[in-house]
Amino acid sequence: MSDVDDLVGRHVVWIVRLLMISEGALGGFVRPEKIEEMDEELTRVIEDFDRAVNVEALRVAKETSKQALFSNRR
């Protein structure tokens, strides 16, 4: 797991905890099913973000290696 995953994961945990506290404070206006649904959606967003970061890292590495290859030919 990357540092980004750790950071985002900790934020998700806090968001879920905040929602659970809000549910208790508001007398049950927030349904547990809704919190679970939101948790699943946040998990998907994190996974999509992680894939996007990985794709971007591969693109940058490819571009950097091309530049290094052509600069060594001089």
Protein Blocks (a to p, Z undefined) as FASTA:
>chain_A
ZZklmmmmmmmmmmmmmmmmmmmmnoomacfklmmmmmmmmmmmmmmmmmmmmmmmmmmm
mmmmmmmmmmmmZZ
